[in-house]
Amino acid sequence: MKDKILKEWEEVVGKLTAVKDEGYAITLVFTTVWHVEVPRLSNALIKKFNRMIGMKIGVLRTDVPGKEVLCREIQKEEGQGE
C-alpha cells in the first residue's frame, strides 16, 4: 500500500472508497490501493469527501488562500468505461 501526502499543485484521480479523519489531516483511500493525505481544513471538507465515497474524483492541493484543497467528480464520457 502506498501512502502519500499531497503536495501543493499535485492532483490525484481515482475512485474514492473511504475517508479517515486523522485530526490534523484527512486520509483519502482509493481503490488503486493507495492513500493520500490532505490538510484537515474544516468539517465541511470531511463531509464533502464523505458524500463522494464511491465516485471517481480528482483532488487538487493548491496554495490559494481559502481554496487549499479542491475536489471534483470525474464524469464518465460516453462510450468509455472506468
N, C-alpha and C positions, 0 to 999 in steps of 0.2 A: 504494500500500500504506500502510495506517495502522499506526503503532507507538504504543503507549500503555503507560505504567507504571500498573498497577492501584493505585489509592489505597485507603486504609482505608475499609471499608464499601462498596466498589464490587464488583459482581459482573459477570462476563462469562459468556455462554452461547453455545455453538456446537460444531461438530464439530471435534475436535482432530485435526490432521494431522501435526504434528511437535513435538518438544521439543528445545530447544537449551540446553545448559549453558554459560552465559557466565562462570562462575566466581563472580561476585558476584550474579548474577540468573539466573532461568530464563525463557527466552523460549518462550511457547506460541504455536504457529501454528495458526490456524483456517481453515476452508475459505472463510470470507467475506472472504478476502484482507486480513487484519489480524493483527497480532502484539500480544501482551500480555506484559509482564514482571512477574514476582513475585519477591520476595526468595528467594535460594537459602538455605534454612534447613537442609537436610540432604540426604544422598544418598538417603535413603528417599523424600523428596518427589519427586526426579527419577525414581526407579524407579516410583513410583505413577503419575506422569504418563505415563511411557513405556508402562505397561500400559493406559492409557486412550486411546492413539492409535487413531483410527478411531471412537471413541464420541462421542456428543453429551454434553457435560459442562457443568457450572456450576462456576465458580471464584470464591470469595468471599475477599477480603482483610479481616482484622479487626485489632483492636488487643488481642485477648485473648491473654495470655501462654501460649505452648505451642500455640496454635491460630491462628497468624497467617495461615495460608493453608488454607482448607477447599475440598475439591472433592467433587463428587457426579456420578454418572451420571444423565442425564435419560432416563427410561424413556418410550418411545412409549406414548401412550394408545391404546387400541383404537379403530380407525376413523380415526386421524389419521396423516398422513404426516410426514416430517421437516420 
